[in-house]
Amino acid sequence: MKHLKYILLFIILCSLGAPTARPQVNTDQVLRIGQNSLYLEDYVLSIQYFNQVIAAKPYLAQPYFFRAIAKLSLDDYRGAEEDATMAIEKNPFITNAYEVRGVARQNLGKHSEAIADYEKALEQLPENRGILFNKALAEEEVKDYEAAEKSFATLLRVYPRFDNGYIGRAKLRLATGDTIAALDDINQALKLNKNATNAYVMRADIAISSSKDFANALSDMDEAIKLQPQFAGFFINRAFLRYNLDDYFGAMADYDYAIQLEPLNTAALFNRGLLRAEVHDNNKAIEDFSKVIQLDPDNYHALYNRALLYKDIADYQSSVDDLNRVIEAFPTFSGAYFVRSEDLRLMGETAKAEKDYRKSLALSRQPVEGGDGETTEESGDKPDTQEDVANRFKSLLTIANNAQVKEEYNTAGIKGRVQDQNVIIEIEPYFTPSYYVTTTEIKEIPYYIKEIDDINATRMLRFVVMVTNHEPQLTDEEAIARHFSSIEYYNSYITTHTPRAIDYFGRAMDYYTLRNYQAAIADLNKAVELAPDFTLAYMLRANARLKNANLSAIGDNNNTDDSRLRMQTAKMVNAEVMDDINKTIELSPRMPFAHYNKGNLLVANGDLTSAISAYTKSIELKPEFGEAYYNRGYLYLKLGNREAGIADLSKAGELGIVPSYNLLKRMTR
């Protein structure tokens, strides 16, 4: 792997040259290394190699095709579709590009377009197993059951021992209501492969839906869990079966384990809350529902159940607060008014209680409107009765897509699937001048800033300055000692010479590195007094002020001062930071990192629309600015612009911002 790093470093160094004289890149060699990385399932790294080939020879089809495969493996379906399309435009005879684009489109819900791609691929590969299988699944999705039946017939004639083909056809037969034929296919799949997890799950679903045979369903779910013991959804559904078989302890154990596997799984938390409420473990049930609401603030089922529990423990005001939100979403739900009337009566507010009680009686025989607008399978399109909604609010949840039959593509794997890693979703942090940066295989050298290059060229600082938004923690004792020694040097120099702005800046950099932000700010104040046009001093002071404010906030956790005073202080610090960032932009209007930092501060201030504008400006100045694409995509998603958000995250992932793939996966499930 070491030689790969050196080649990537060479490529990146070449890309930093003047745009009018781009050095030659050995595209054949780089493409081959990219293919090797792809084969080894280092998808993110392989994309960086293909990017270099595309930059050098944008007319080639192959790098787009291989990059499409890498993106598909990272669940970036939009990016994969776009790259496969580019490959096809440049060379319409790459048959596999149609297959890749078909899989991407199928995952994007573009089933008709996917079918067209599969048909094109089948012209050259008429008996390709994966293409036939995927085409049949897509045909089922568009409810062309006759075509899907024919595709499965062809598939199983050519590949009679393909167990997943029988599972796919079983799914089709369930969709057409032929349960007996579906069971035959499932049993045939299990005969061919005793480890066919989906077959057990589907057979369990049939046992529940056709005859409420919870015992046999439980037996099949046990088998599925043996085969996939790390999938939380299986434990949630097995808990449902155990509950229906009166095995409360078994159900609780399954919910506990599901939450251990996925601590943020709202279905498991909600169900455990219901079970705890049923055995009157009220406080722990409230904890579970509160966690659900924290993760999903508009989960009215959790709000309603927490309100009932708050009433049971005599916290009537909290109960009323939760019910207010439920009633706002379900204004004709009589049960919510009735519980609120009880709360108000117990609080002594008899007039309000009487009003809610009368409202509850008046609504009790009317259907419920508003909220999630669900209808049960039995009721069809008929509106929900009050009893339907009350039962649903207090019913256990199950995971519906346990037995989802996925399309096939032969690069499927686990290693390198960074989108499966659980990461905290937050914006990429501020950029700051620093003596240290974190490097990776994807990004081995820091970004270029003209102002930093200029200051390094003067050789007036004791260390080389770089820019980063991921400052490494300084743990090397020798390095720490060097910075204390550097501070002593500046102390001596400043007391014996006429100090210059660069001297205060140099000492401020040492203080900043050693996390003494107050001292750094004091030196930077002096630096800008002596040199009011010192761009990097304003940039560093903005970051030092932010870090110092964060440390102060941590230290004040137990402070009983008036919260309004702390808010005023925070507001003042934010204004000072914004002034420094604006000054940086004024002095260096073409520095993308200054506009990016302004975007981050605007996010912290809650002005998401202006933040998007700031990120857009930084991208205009630096079109390959992955962090800015990521942050802008994240904000687009928060504001409900899913299409723009996914496009930005796809671009950010292409540029090496790895968390993009996890967020993309969450948004495209």
Summary of the structure (lengths in Angstrom):
residues: 669
radius of gyration: 30.4
end to end distance: 33.4
largest distance: 94.4
contacts: 2174
relative contact order: 0.06
helix: 69%
strand: 1%
